Amino acid sequence: MPESVLKMADKRLRAIVDLVPRCRCTADIGADHGKTGTELLLSGKCDRVVFSDISAPSLEKARNLIFEKGLEGRAEFLVADGLKGLSGSVDCIVIAGMGGQNIRDIVLNGKSEAGDAELILQPNTGLSHLRRALTENGFMICNETVAAEDRRYYVIICAVRGQMSLDEAEILAGPVLLKNKNEVVRQYYSHSLETAEKLIMELKQSGADHRLEKLYWEREIWKAALSG
Ligand SMILES: C[S@@+](CC[C@H](N)C(=O)[O-])C[C@H]1O[C@@H](n2cnc3c(N)ncnc32)[C@H](O)[C@@H]1O
């Protein structure tokens, strides 16, 4: 068994690592603790990793982990905003654990630096906005998965350059997830339905109904996703 920095409970990071293709070089943007990139090196999935973070103290954590594991010969460190400073020679770019709007801005502002790299994106919020922005800006979603950790669900999206149009159900529930409803995806849809129903009840009681129409519509999409 190769050495690992991930524990059994690290389902989110494990799912991200699993989606990275075997490749020469991956960039871990917003690397912070550096576990994702370190695991990619330890597992042999990537020959090299560029660790980048907008915060120098955050990047220091990744640097410490890499030196602790003796992997400094295969790593590069950048303090940079988004994809700035990437040389264009990376095969894959991981952007995880941030808000969807931040990820969208990083991707759209860094299109030239990204080149043809595959994107592995894990937004904590704003999934629909991110899917819409990707498909309206020359990317297609080629894979999606859901990881369940600590009673939370994390959707991970893989995107490459290309054209794709999505209907509104696919924007909300995910074009690939809708076609691949495994047990975790079903649990995620069920949780999303419960959340929508709870919010509908709360908004009805408070009399604040301006968001209700959208929530009714979302509830129907979650129900349809679960029924198929
Ligand atoms: C919550 S951590 C996520 C760490 C890791 N990627 C993960 O998924 O567990 C978010 C990291 O993203 C960094 N970050 C936020 N905005 C950024 C940007 N525009 N460019 C680069 N890094 C950014 C933060 O400094 C922080 O270290």
Ligand as a Chemical Component Dictionary entry (heavy atoms), coordinates in Angstrom:
data_LIG
# 
_chem_comp.id                   LIG 
_chem_comp.type                 NON-POLYMER 
_chem_comp.pdbx_formal_charge   0 
_chem_comp.three_letter_code    LIG 
# 
loop_
_chem_comp_atom.comp_id 
_chem_comp_atom.atom_id 
_chem_comp_atom.alt_atom_id 
_chem_comp_atom.type_symbol 
_chem_comp_atom.charge 
_chem_comp_atom.model_Cartn_x 
_chem_comp_atom.model_Cartn_y 
_chem_comp_atom.model_Cartn_z 
_chem_comp_atom.pdbx_ordinal 
LIG C1  C1  C 0  -10.983 26.277 2.624  1  
LIG S1  S1  S 1  -9.455  26.252 1.842  2  
LIG C2  C2  C 0  -9.608  24.830 0.818  3  
LIG C3  C3  C 0  -8.353  24.013 0.844  4  
LIG C4  C4  C 0  -8.348  22.803 -0.083 5  
LIG N1  N1  N 0  -8.368  23.201 -1.463 6  
LIG C5  C5  C 0  -9.496  21.889 0.201  7  
LIG O1  O1  O 0  -10.320 21.648 -0.683 8  
LIG O2  O2  O -1 -9.598  21.376 1.339  9  
LIG C6  C6  C 0  -9.553  27.560 0.657  10 
LIG C7  C7  C 0  -8.181  28.054 0.223  11 
LIG O3  O3  O 0  -8.340  28.787 -0.981 12 
LIG C8  C8  C 0  -7.501  29.923 -0.938 13 
LIG N2  N2  N 0  -8.032  30.890 -1.915 14 
LIG C9  C9  C 0  -9.170  31.612 -1.827 15 
LIG N3  N3  N 0  -9.318  32.384 -2.919 16 
LIG C10 C10 C 0  -8.243  32.147 -3.719 17 
LIG C11 C11 C 0  -7.804  32.635 -4.983 18 
LIG N4  N4  N 0  -8.513  33.558 -5.640 19 
LIG N5  N5  N 0  -6.672  32.163 -5.501 20 
LIG C12 C12 C 0  -5.937  31.242 -4.840 21 
LIG N6  N6  N 0  -6.276  30.737 -3.644 22 
LIG C13 C13 C 0  -7.426  31.185 -3.081 23 
LIG C14 C14 C 0  -7.536  30.353 0.514  24 
LIG O4  O4  O 0  -6.421  31.146 0.850  25 
LIG C15 C15 C 0  -7.549  29.006 1.234  26 
LIG O5  O5  O 0  -6.237  28.582 1.544  27 
# 
loop_
_chem_comp_bond.comp_id 
_chem_comp_bond.atom_id_1 
_chem_comp_bond.atom_id_2 
_chem_comp_bond.value_order 
_chem_comp_bond.pdbx_ordinal 
LIG C1  S1  SING 1  
LIG S1  C2  SING 2  
LIG S1  C6  SING 3  
LIG C2  C3  SING 4  
LIG C3  C4  SING 5  
LIG C4  N1  SING 6  
LIG C4  C5  SING 7  
LIG C5  O1  DOUB 8  
LIG C5  O2  SING 9  
LIG C6  C7  SING 10 
LIG C7  O3  SING 11 
LIG C7  C15 SING 12 
LIG O3  C8  SING 13 
LIG C8  N2  SING 14 
LIG C8  C14 SING 15 
LIG N2  C9  SING 16 
LIG N2  C13 SING 17 
LIG C9  N3  DOUB 18 
LIG N3  C10 SING 19 
LIG C10 C11 SING 20 
LIG C10 C13 DOUB 21 
LIG C11 N4  SING 22 
LIG C11 N5  DOUB 23 
LIG N5  C12 SING 24 
LIG C12 N6  DOUB 25 
LIG N6  C13 SING 26 
LIG C14 O4  SING 27 
LIG C14 C15 SING 28 
LIG C15 O5  SING 29 
# 
